[in-house]
């Protein structure tokens, strides 16, 4: 494999690693926020106006869905990282 191709592969591996860290942090944050919003929904269900309860229900569901989408992106980033590392290892074995 040429030096240019190895440099390109290394840059892509580094980019996927950075993206993976970002998705882990964002997914954890979305999970914590969704948990507290969901808890607020049950707390307000017995005390507050129905409109406020519905707003909290919609917000907690949307944050939960955003967290699920972010977790899916994290899984895709991990798979891409695994594929890029396999390509790097296979080219090293041929040399």
Secondary structure, 3 states (H helix, E strand, C coil): CCHHHHHHHHHHHHHHHHHHHHHHHHHHHHHHHHHHHHHHHHHHHCCCCHHHHHHHHHHHHHHHHHHHHHHHHHHHHHHHHHHHHHHHHHHHHHC
